[in-house]
Amino acid sequence: MLRGEKSNGKLRHVLVVIVISFMLPLAIGCSKDDSKEEVTIPDIALNKSELALEKGKTERLIASFTPAETPDKGHVWASSAPGVAVVDETGMVTAVEPGEAVVTATALTGKKKATCKITVVDKVVKVTGVSIKPTETTMVVGDDLMLEAVVTPENATNKTVAWSSDDSKIASVDAAGKVTAIAEGKVTIEATTDDGDKTASCRITIVNRGVEISKPEVSDITSVSALVEGTVKPSGVKVTEVGICYSTSQSPTVNDKKVALSGEDISYTLTKLEANTTYYVRIYAVVDGAAKYGDQAMFTTAVTVEISVPQISSISSSSAQISGTITTYGLQMDEVGICYSTTSMPTVDATKAVLSGNKIEYTLNELTPETAYYVRIYAKLGAEYYYGDQGAFTTSGIIKTHFEPTDIYEDKVVLTSVAPSGVKKVDVCYGTSPNPKITDNVTTASVGSDGKLRLSLTKLSKGTTYYLRAYSRVDSKIEYYDDEVSVKTVGGNDFFVKYTYERYEKMDDTNPYSRYRVFLNFTYDIKLAGTYLVETDDGELKKAADYSQSIYIENGTGTFYYMRKGGDVSYSGAASYIDFITEADIRFTNLENNLRYHFTVPAKYYKGY
């Protein structure tokens, strides 16, 4: 907008005020003769309560009056922040700089005001769509529900929506999206975006307060059992108990036999029924202390066959022992056995094992580790199958370990493994042949402070390959696991080290009690590829001239030297000895895999003076 135009607008505003001020006394004077005439002050409103504009864009606001026949519809415009947005005398808003401003339209008669919040942004992000959460639901008469309008994209500038109901006699909705259920029926609530007129709807079913109880469906009828299923659907009432009541007389109540359950979906197998007997069953719900009932169903049990619940024992990762009994009271069964599955209530259509006799003893094999199984004993008479109550069990998990060696000695090996979740100890068997068994050697790996299983195999032979694997014991059954590991001790053809004593000497020839030092010559033949860091905690090593705490060697053959200072005096009879070397550890660390090979220098005594 040009500066001259702004000034003219302000001038017009001032002139209007002056004219009104001049004419006001005249109007008051005239009204003295009409003191009893009622003056109506008109309301003013704008077509938008919020408006988002890009910097530099314009849009016109339109003012309207109530009542519509208001004779004087004069009004003036003003902006609370002209640096953000300005408005001219026609209601045209121009966005100046990002920010917020309030544009006000003031009626000249009565001075009532209407406002619109102006948001100026660098760029307006247009609305591309809208959805409602939920899209479909059920309400109870008298209840409220807050719907959520989700405008896309998420960063849209103007997310304002208008709510409406297609039948306000069934349900109303306010400007915030709160729905009030008024009467039973179905209604559609719609949300329309202010930007782009995008729409979305929610379909709502309004129901009266109460509880709907289905007629039970009865299936899987045997001589002693029957599966009863149904639903309880409360609407706006509190149900304190649901269940099944049944009797050999019609219209059973909770005073007869009953089974108290929970939830809206009823599914329960009635047991310990009388064979060849007609039963009546109803689903019930207790509301406000009173029992309400659905329609009854009727069923008749089959002939007498008693089948026990399976007893389950010796559960491992792949097997389980099943036992039980079948009582037929003199009836000759055509088939008996076990059926099992990973889903509840298995039948012979699942996996079955056909057996013989009334005493069931059978081992299920080739099961999946860490899996829940369901099993029932069954009997067949003619074309009918009869099932006992189901038993359930879960197979144990496979011990998932993978031991990797960390330290290898001539007579010892140290290995570690990630510990399976919740496992603190793992039993391990080992030997010099593949697939070791507990008849070879056994030990236990324990979890250390680092959370890993740590295993030490001791009293081994040098230069020998050992095999190990985890195992578990369930009752008298031993189960071995597949992850076998092999490791070879130091001293074989692939990692050979030897040493010779070169000499020893006094560090001070003038003092008979002076400390001594000893020199050793090491030769090695390493066929395992890699670069090795050679270290010792006591003494000094050298490859060429100077001794140091560590040296580097490559795989292959070579030599290095070891010097250690000693000098402790000991006596045996009349002889004196100098203890130059107690047991010393020479470490070869493969820099590629951090595997440490250890060579032990035993204690050495020299006759002294």
Sequence and secondary structure as in RCSB ss.txt:
>XXXX:A:sequence
MLRGEKSNGKLRHVLVVIVISFMLPLAIGCSKDDSKEEVTIPDIALNKSELALEKGKTERLIASFTPAETPDKGH
VWASSAPGVAVVDETGMVTAVEPGEAVVTATALTGKKKATCKITVVDKVVKVTGVSIKPTETTMVVGDDLMLEAV
VTPENATNKTVAWSSDDSKIASVDAAGKVTAIAEGKVTIEATTDDGDKTASCRITIVNRGVEISKPEVSDITSVS
ALVEGTVKPSGVKVTEVGICYSTSQSPTVNDKKVALSGEDISYTLTKLEANTTYYVRIYAVVDGAAKYGDQAMFT
TAVTVEISVPQISSISSSSAQISGTITTYGLQMDEVGICYSTTSMPTVDATKAVLSGNKIEYTLNELTPETAYYV
RIYAKLGAEYYYGDQGAFTTSGIIKTHFEPTDIYEDKVVLTSVAPSGVKKVDVCYGTSPNPKITDNVTTASVGSD
GKLRLSLTKLSKGTTYYLRAYSRVDSKIEYYDDEVSVKTVGGNDFFVKYTYERYEKMDDTNPYSRYRVFLNFTYD
IKLAGTYLVETDDGELKKAADYSQSIYIENGTGTFYYMRKGGDVSYSGAASYIDFITEADIRFTNLENNLRYHFT
VPAKYYKGY
>XXXX:A:secstr
  HHHHHHHHHHHHHHHHHHHHHHHHHHHHHGGGTTS     EEEES SEEEEETT EEE  EEEESTT S   E
EEEES TTTEEE TT EEEE SSEEEEEEEEETTT  EEEEEEEEESS     EEEEESSEEEEETT EEE EEE
EESTT S   EEEEES TTTEEE TT EEEE SSEEEEEEEEETTTT EEEEEEEEE SEEEE   EEES  SS 
EEEEEEEEEESS EEEEEEEEESSSS  TTSEEEEE SSEEEEEE S  TT EEEEEEEEEETTEEEE   EEEE
  S  EE   EEE   SS EEEEEEEE TT   SEEEEEEESSSS  TTSEEEEE SSEEEEEE S  TT EEEE
EEEEEETTEEEE   EEEE         EEEEE SS EEEEEE  TT  EEEEEEESSSS  TTTEEEEEEE TT
SEEEEEE S  TT EEEEEEEEEETTEEEE S  EEEE TTSTTEEEEEEEEEEEES TT TT  EEEEEEEEEE
EEEEEEEEEEESSSEEESSS  BSEEEEEEEEEEEEEEEEE EEEEETTEEEEEEE  EEEEEEETTT  EEEEE
E  EEEE  
